[in-house]
Amino acid sequence: MNRIPRRHFLSRTLVTAATFAVLTPGFRGFAAPASRRFTMDLSPGAIGVGGDLLAHIRLAKAHGFESVQPDAGFLGRQDKDGIARVREAHAKAGLKWGSAGLDIEFRQTDEVFRKGLGAVPKIATALQSAGVTRCGTWLMPGHNELEYAANLEQHAKRLREVAAVVHDHGLRFGLEYVGTPSLGQRFKHSFVHNLAQARELIAAINHPATGVVLDSWHWFMAGDTSEALHKLTGSDIVGVDLNDAPAGVALADQQDGRRELPASTGVIPVKVFLQALVDIGYDGPIRVEPFNKPLNDLDDEAACAQTIAALKKAVAMVG
């Protein structure tokens, strides 16, 4: 048999394909690999960076971040002139907004929840005035009194009301599930702690403003997969945290408050996680939340420098 060398075969195949493309009406060519649409986001509090939002904008620009997390509390304290100054600085820096944390206590009594809900419109107004479109909160993975079904019903009812308020101000509302086994085991009754359960809660809330906040840490700790991520669309996701885990620690012994910068240990398959987000077209912020004491002990400039270096290393894995 006359064997064609592999490189000659590939060359001939490419020429044939190119000829087909030219001669075939309506041919659109080969599908190009998807490219990332998400932004490398500075989340100052998560890496021990101090100062106000104007300082955060300066740091984000100086270190090459593409977006910055809005400080809802700071914006809520500003008058119209203060908001205008923030908008001007943000626009001049050429940044996008990340996702704001929404500080509302919905896990306790109804009285506590109602009091917190009353403060949401002012915060939402300030976020909207600054041009922010995303906000979110996190879910406790258990309860000592309510069993799963009752807790789901209570969460759905309360969070639906929150979603309605922020939606009226042009905001999407993200919910982050917590998958760390050692944390969930502290409760008598288990609650939402993986992506499937988070989607169940979001379906029960049944409000178009509501989506999920993903964290590579919780995704990995919960045993979630790339296939689970591919069942989402980019618009299902409001925000993303990107973290790695300490090496040499069994999954059951990992502690929620002891994490590493992304792609630093290789324990969490950050490339797999990010590639799924690229594939589904996620276009929001990617921030780090390592709860890492050595990082938090650095000065602001050094902490930002280490963080963006880690983010760039991780993002380079998927282009």
C-alpha positions in Angstrom: 0.0 0.0 0.0 1.2 3.5 -0.9 1.3 5.3 2.5 0.9 9.1 2.3 3.0 10.9 4.9 0.8 12.4 7.7 1.9 16.0 7.0 1.2 15.6 3.2 -2.2 14.1 4.1 -3.1 17.0 6.3 -1.9 19.5 3.7 -4.0 17.9 1.0 -7.0 17.8 3.3 -6.7 21.5 4.1 -6.5 22.4 0.4 -9.5 20.3 -0.4 -11.5 21.9 2.5 -10.5 25.4 1.2 -11.6 24.5 -2.3 -14.9 23.2 -0.9 -15.4 26.5 1.0 -14.9 28.6 -2.1 -17.1 26.5 -4.4 -20.0 25.8 -2.1 -22.7 28.5 -1.9 -23.5 29.6 1.6 -20.6 27.9 3.2 -19.6 29.8 6.4 -16.3 28.1 7.0 -15.2 26.1 10.1 -16.5 27.2 13.4 -13.9 29.4 15.1 -13.1 28.6 18.8 -15.1 30.6 21.2 -13.2 33.5 22.9 -13.8 34.8 26.4 -16.4 37.5 27.0 -16.0 37.7 30.8 -13.9 40.4 32.5 -11.0 40.1 35.0 -12.6 41.8 38.0 -11.1 43.5 41.0 -13.0 42.6 44.2 -11.0 44.7 46.8 -12.4 43.4 50.0 -11.8 39.8 49.1 -8.1 40.4 48.8 -7.6 42.7 51.8 -7.5 46.0 49.8 -8.7 49.1 51.6 -9.8 52.5 50.6 -13.0 53.7 49.0 -14.5 53.0 45.6 -12.6 55.8 43.9 -9.4 54.3 45.1 -10.5 50.9 43.9 -11.2 52.3 40.4 -7.7 53.7 40.3 -6.1 50.4 41.4 -8.1 48.4 38.9 -7.0 50.6 36.1 -3.4 50.7 37.2 -3.0 46.9 37.5 -4.9 45.9 34.3 -8.2 44.7 35.7 -11.1 45.0 33.2 -13.9 45.7 35.8 -14.2 46.6 39.4 -16.7 45.5 42.0 -19.1 48.3 43.0 -19.3 49.1 46.7 -23.0 49.2 47.4 -22.6 50.7 50.8 -20.3 53.5 49.5 -22.6 54.3 46.7 -25.6 54.3 49.0 -24.0 57.1 51.0 -23.4 59.4 48.0 -25.5 62.3 46.9 -26.0 63.0 43.2 -22.7 64.8 42.9 -20.9 61.9 44.5 -22.4 59.4 42.2 -21.5 61.6 39.2 -17.9 61.6 40.4 -17.8 57.8 40.6 -19.4 57.5 37.2 -16.8 59.9 35.7 -13.9 58.2 37.3 -15.2 54.8 36.2 -15.7 55.8 32.6 -12.4 57.6 32.4 -10.7 54.4 33.6 -12.4 52.5 30.8 -13.6 49.8 33.2 -16.8 47.8 33.4 -18.7 47.2 36.6 -18.6 43.9 38.4 -21.3 42.5 40.6 -22.2 44.3 43.9 -22.7 42.5 47.1 -26.3 43.0 48.4 -26.3 43.1 52.2 -29.7 41.8 53.3 -30.4 39.3 56.0 -33.0 36.8 54.7 -31.9 33.8 56.8 -33.3 34.9 60.2 -36.8 36.0 61.4 -39.4 37.7 59.2 -39.0 40.8 61.3 -35.3 41.0 60.5 -35.9 40.3 56.8 -38.6 43.0 56.5 -36.3 45.6 58.1 -33.6 44.7 55.7 -35.9 44.7 52.7 -37.0 48.2 53.5 -33.4 49.4 52.9 -33.0 47.7 49.5 -34.7 50.3 47.3 -32.2 53.1 48.4 -29.2 50.8 47.7 -30.7 49.6 44.4 -31.3 53.2 43.3 -27.7 54.1 44.0 -26.4 51.1 42.1 -28.6 51.9 39.2 -27.5 55.6 39.2 -23.9 54.5 39.0 -24.6 52.3 36.0 -24.4 48.9 37.9 -26.5 46.1 36.5 -25.5 43.1 38.8 -25.8 42.3 42.5 -25.8 39.2 44.5 -25.7 37.3 47.8 -24.9 33.9 49.2 -26.9 31.0 50.6 -26.2 29.2 53.9 -25.9 25.4 53.2 -28.0 24.3 56.1 -30.4 25.2 58.9 -30.8 24.0 62.5 -34.5 24.3 62.6 -36.0 24.2 59.1 -35.9 21.1 57.0 -35.0 21.3 53.3 -38.5 21.8 51.8 -39.6 24.4 54.4 -36.3 26.3 54.0 -36.6 26.2 50.3 -40.1 27.6 50.5 -39.0 30.4 52.9 -36.0 31.3 50.7 -38.1 31.3 47.5 -40.7 33.6 49.0 -38.3 36.1 50.5 -35.8 36.2 47.7 -38.6 36.6 45.1 -39.4 39.9 46.9 -35.8 41.0 46.8 -35.5 40.1 43.1 -38.6 42.2 42.4 -37.1 45.3 44.0 -33.7 45.1 42.4 -35.3 44.3 39.0 -37.3 47.5 39.2 -33.9 49.3 39.3 -32.4 47.5 36.3 -30.4 44.9 38.3 -30.0 41.2 38.1 -29.8 39.2 41.3 -27.4 36.4 41.8 -27.4 33.6 44.4 -24.2 31.8 45.4 -24.4 28.2 46.7 -21.9 27.1 49.3 -20.6 23.6 48.7 -17.8 23.2 51.3 -18.6 19.9 53.1 -17.0 20.9 56.4 -19.3 23.9 56.5 -22.5 22.2 55.6 -21.9 19.5 58.3 -22.3 22.1 61.0 -26.1 22.2 60.5 -28.8 19.8 61.6 -30.6 20.1 58.3 -28.9 20.3 54.9 -29.8 23.0 52.4 -28.8 24.2 48.9 -25.1 23.2 48.4 -24.7 22.3 44.8 -25.6 23.7 41.3 -28.6 21.5 40.8 -30.1 22.6 44.1 -29.3 26.2 43.4 -31.2 25.9 40.1 -34.1 24.3 41.9 -34.3 27.3 44.2 -34.0 29.8 41.3 -36.9 27.9 39.6 -39.0 28.2 42.8 -38.3 31.9 43.0 -39.5 32.2 39.5 -38.4 35.7 38.8 -36.5 36.7 35.6 -34.0 38.8 37.5 -32.6 35.9 39.4 -29.6 33.9 38.4 -26.6 32.0 40.0 -23.3 33.2 41.3 -20.7 30.5 40.6 -17.5 29.9 42.6 -14.9 27.4 41.3 -14.3 26.5 44.9 -17.9 25.6 45.7 -18.3 23.9 42.3 -15.4 21.7 43.0 -16.3 21.0 46.7 -19.8 20.1 45.7 -18.6 17.6 43.1 -20.2 19.5 40.3 -18.9 18.9 36.8 -18.2 20.6 33.4 -21.4 19.0 32.1 -23.4 20.7 34.8 -22.0 24.1 33.8 -22.7 23.4 30.1 -26.4 23.0 31.0 -26.4 26.7 31.8 -26.5 29.6 29.4 -24.3 32.7 29.9 -27.3 34.7 30.9 -28.1 32.3 33.8 -24.9 33.5 35.6 -24.7 36.8 37.4 -21.2 36.6 38.8 -18.3 34.3 39.2 -15.5 33.7 41.8 -12.4 31.9 40.8 -10.3 30.2 43.4 -7.9 27.3 44.0 -7.6 25.0 47.1 -4.7 24.2 49.3 -2.7 21.1 48.2 -2.4 18.0 50.3 -5.7 18.5 52.1 -8.5 15.9 51.7 -11.7 17.4 50.3 -13.7 16.6 53.5 -11.1 18.6 55.5 -11.0 21.7 53.3 -12.0 24.8 55.1 -14.1 27.5 53.5 -11.9 30.3 54.8 -8.6 28.9 53.6 -8.3 29.1 49.9 -5.6 29.9 47.3 -5.4 32.2 44.3 -6.6 30.6 41.0 -4.3 28.2 39.2 -1.8 28.3 42.0 -2.0 24.7 43.3 -3.9 22.9 40.5 -6.2 21.2 43.0 -9.3 22.8 41.4 -9.4 22.2 37.6 -9.6 25.9 36.8 -9.1 25.4 33.1 -12.1 23.1 32.9 -14.2 25.5 34.8 -13.3 28.6 32.7 -13.5 26.7 29.4 -17.2 25.9 30.2 -17.8 29.6 30.9 -16.2 30.5 27.6 -18.3 27.8 25.8 -21.6 29.1 27.1 -20.8 32.8 26.5 -20.7 34.1 30.0 -20.0 37.9 29.8 -19.8 39.0 33.4 -17.1 39.5 36.0 -14.6 36.9 37.2 -13.1 37.8 40.5 -11.0 36.1 43.2 -12.1 35.4 46.8 -9.3 33.4 48.3 -9.7 34.4 52.0 -5.9 34.1 52.0 -4.1 35.7 55.0 -0.6 36.1 53.3 -2.4 37.9 50.4 -4.5 40.0 52.8 -1.4 41.0 54.7 0.2 42.6 51.7 -0.2 46.3 50.9 -2.9 47.3 48.4 -0.6 47.6 45.4 1.1 44.2 46.0 -2.2 42.5 46.7 -3.6 43.8 43.4 -0.4 42.8 41.5 -0.5 39.2 42.8 -4.2 38.9 42.1 -4.1 40.1 38.5 -1.1 37.9 37.8 -3.1 34.9 39.0 -6.1 35.9 37.0 -4.1 36.4 33.9 -2.4 33.0 34.4 -5.8 31.3 34.7 -7.4 33.2 31.8 -4.5 32.4 29.5 -5.4 28.7 29.9 -8.5 29.4 27.7 -7.4 32.3 25.7 
